[in-house]
Amino acid sequence: MRQIKFTAEEIAKLRHESIYHKHVLVRRRAQALLLKSEGMPHAQISERLCICPTTLRKYFDIYLNGSDAVRVEALKKLNYKGKPNRMMEKRVEIVADLEKNPPATQKEAQSRIKELTGIERSLPQVREFLKKTGFVAEK
């Protein structure tokens, strides 16, 4: 069992983050540490938060690996990089094709992108891609 000493200031920050942080994962991490600060056994914390003991230990490790001044802040780092944008990876090929024969509509652009690359995306995603690449169809 990990021994963690909490200051009154850290407990207040954990209490605040466990309720008000915008990301559910950060709120759950803060709740786990808050329950730990109250002396609740690890098995009960895991059960109450519906997380496995390994995940709970990871939360504690994240907290302990933060420097003393910013241990609560360490809980807020998500380190999620997202998925790669497959259309952006092929943007040169897509834009070159669309510039050769500009589509009349976004729906046509969507269809041509699918034919050219095999990538199927919704109209809002195609619209966003066209904005990001600076593609403007000639009228």
Wavefront OBJ file of the C-alpha trace (Angstrom):
o trace
v 0.000 0.000 0.000
v 1.336 3.411 -0.981
v 1.806 5.851 1.861
v 0.888 9.378 0.842
v 0.937 12.424 3.080
v -1.553 15.127 2.083
v -1.455 18.771 3.089
v -4.656 20.665 3.838
v -4.059 22.743 0.707
v -3.730 19.609 -1.468
v -6.937 18.171 -0.029
v -8.761 21.414 -0.811
v -7.438 21.337 -4.399
v -8.400 17.669 -4.782
v -11.885 18.410 -3.474
v -12.283 21.251 -5.970
v -10.908 19.296 -8.965
v -12.996 16.224 -8.133
v -16.134 18.318 -8.684
v -15.305 21.141 -11.083
v -12.632 19.974 -13.518
v -13.929 19.827 -17.098
v -12.474 16.377 -17.886
v -14.049 13.301 -16.317
v -10.716 11.450 -16.050
v -9.158 14.252 -14.016
v -12.238 14.331 -11.761
v -11.960 10.581 -11.201
v -8.236 10.806 -10.413
v -8.913 13.588 -7.911
v -11.746 11.577 -6.332
v -9.436 8.584 -5.905
v -6.797 10.697 -4.167
v -9.409 12.452 -2.064
v -10.735 9.093 -0.826
v -7.142 8.002 -0.148
v -6.612 11.172 1.911
v -9.643 10.175 4.009
v -7.987 6.846 4.803
v -10.243 4.623 2.695
v -8.644 1.253 1.787
v -7.587 0.752 -1.825
v -10.091 -2.056 -2.431
v -12.981 0.170 -1.373
v -11.744 3.078 -3.505
v -11.519 0.770 -6.533
v -14.994 -0.567 -5.876
v -16.570 2.846 -5.302
v -15.034 4.379 -8.448
v -15.455 1.199 -10.553
v -11.772 1.054 -11.483
v -9.313 -1.811 -11.216
v -6.569 -1.757 -8.560
v -3.880 -1.324 -11.244
v -5.543 1.858 -12.507
v -5.815 3.130 -8.944
v -2.100 2.545 -8.401
v -1.376 4.432 -11.636
v -3.367 7.407 -10.318
v -1.335 7.333 -7.098
v 1.926 7.090 -9.066
v 0.981 10.080 -11.235
v 0.314 12.061 -8.073
v 3.510 10.937 -6.331
v 5.689 11.594 -9.389
v 4.615 15.237 -9.481
v 6.863 17.623 -7.582
v 5.639 18.603 -4.111
v 4.383 21.976 -5.283
v 2.352 20.630 -8.199
v 1.230 17.114 -7.346
v -2.427 17.953 -7.975
v -1.460 19.559 -11.306
v 0.184 16.276 -12.373
v -3.259 14.650 -12.250
v -4.469 17.073 -14.934
v -2.009 15.964 -17.620
v -3.806 13.648 -20.041
v -1.042 13.026 -22.614
v -3.581 12.099 -25.292
v -2.281 12.911 -28.740
v -5.390 11.926 -30.700
v -5.669 9.917 -33.876
v -3.738 10.868 -36.987
v -5.784 12.684 -39.619
v -5.667 10.403 -42.652
v -6.960 13.098 -45.019
v -4.219 15.505 -43.928
v -1.624 12.796 -44.566
v -2.822 12.679 -48.204
v -3.607 16.379 -48.551
v -1.116 17.038 -51.370
v -2.650 14.297 -53.493
v -6.244 15.326 -52.668
v -5.751 19.070 -53.239
v -3.868 18.465 -56.504
v -6.761 16.350 -57.797
v -9.387 18.846 -56.672
v -7.492 21.771 -58.222
v -7.262 19.939 -61.553
v -11.026 19.567 -61.701
v -12.688 21.646 -58.945
v -15.820 20.097 -57.424
v -19.058 22.055 -57.696
v -20.248 21.045 -54.218
v -18.862 19.741 -50.969
v -20.764 16.517 -51.561
v -18.897 16.101 -54.834
v -15.597 16.802 -53.040
v -16.538 14.157 -50.460
v -17.222 11.632 -53.218
v -13.992 12.419 -55.065
v -11.912 12.126 -51.888
v -13.446 8.706 -51.265
v -12.728 7.570 -54.855
v -9.170 8.888 -54.777
v -8.062 7.713 -51.323
v -10.701 5.306 -50.038
v -11.188 7.597 -47.037
v -14.854 8.170 -46.246
v -15.671 11.206 -44.115
v -18.804 13.163 -43.234
v -19.574 16.455 -44.957
v -18.572 18.544 -41.895
v -15.229 16.721 -41.805
v -14.687 17.320 -45.540
v -15.654 20.995 -45.105
v -13.149 21.357 -42.247
v -10.442 19.639 -44.305
v -11.037 22.003 -47.234
v -10.815 25.012 -44.882
v -7.599 23.754 -43.263
v -5.910 23.159 -46.608
v -7.019 26.527 -47.950
v -8.708 24.922 -50.935
v -11.120 27.301 -52.619
v -13.046 26.043 -55.618
v -12.991 28.423 -58.567
v -16.436 29.666 -59.513
l 1 2 3 4 5 6 7 8 9 10 11 12 13 14 15 16 17 18 19 20 21 22 23 24 25 26 27 28 29 30 31 32 33 34 35 36 37 38 39 40 41 42 43 44 45 46 47 48 49 50 51 52 53 54 55 56 57 58 59 60 61 62 63 64 65 66 67 68 69 70 71 72 73 74 75 76 77 78 79 80 81 82 83 84 85 86 87 88 89 90 91 92 93 94 95 96 97 98 99 100 101 102 103 104 105 106 107 108 109 110 111 112 113 114 115 116 117 118 119 120 121 122 123 124 125 126 127 128 129 130 131 132 133 134 135 136 137 138 139
